[in-house]
Amino acid sequence: MRMRKKKNGDKRFEKCAEYYITEKGQSSDGFYLEIGCGKGGFMVQLAKKYPDRSFIAMEKISDVILLAAEKMKRDELQNVKMLNADAGELLEYFAEHSVSGIYLNFSDPWPRPKHAKRRLTAPKYLEIYKKLLKNGGAIYLKTDNRILFDYSLETLKEAGFRLEKLTYDLHNSEYEKDNLHTEYEDNFSAKGFPINRVEAYLD
């Protein structure tokens, strides 16, 4: 379902404008990137847990990222910036080998095989991530969708990533103690869906 246009969106954007990245060719280096940040709940937790790290939260839907930006401003977070763009544009904004880690949390699974190329772990996107990531950088992937997860494991391996801390039931695994939940995650888990997770490293 498409989100309704936010009331007073322009004025609300102006109040959060300092959080937005608006120019391409950024000089940021060593930051962590969440692609598809949604309403920003995960990023708020992450930025608070690691105050000495820099983060960029990316979302292509402008009305959704506005909600995330308002959360950052409300909590006065100084280590997060917002990017309203599509993942295919990342190399226009950031230099190669400038990203320490990429978070993909509950991305659109595009379950039909004919739509596989739209998945954020499709080969065309992984090639972008490989250019962006520093040596030793990682992709942190979580999803409730087994089709997307199995597909991602294959594409990640084919792209040369090393898979670690793989689990098909995160909440009942040893990795749960360090897990920061997303809103989607809690909703899916409450309905009985196990959460899949993997870390994929670029050596």
PEWO-V52080 format. One record per helix or strand of 2 or more residues. SS is the DSSP state (h for helix, s for strand). FROM is the first residue (numbers start at 0). LEN is the number of residues. If there is no record, write none. Layout:
ss->SS from->FROM len->LEN
ss->SS from->FROM len->LEN
//
This chain:
ss->h from->8 len->7
ss->h from->16 len->3
ss->s from->30 len->5
ss->h from->40 len->9
ss->s from->54 len->4
ss->h from->61 len->13
ss->s from->79 len->4
ss->h from->86 len->7
ss->s from->98 len->7
ss->h from->112 len->6
ss->h from->122 len->10
ss->s from->132 len->11
ss->h from->145 len->13
ss->s from->161 len->6
ss->h from->169 len->3
ss->h from->173 len->5
ss->h from->182 len->8
ss->s from->195 len->6
//
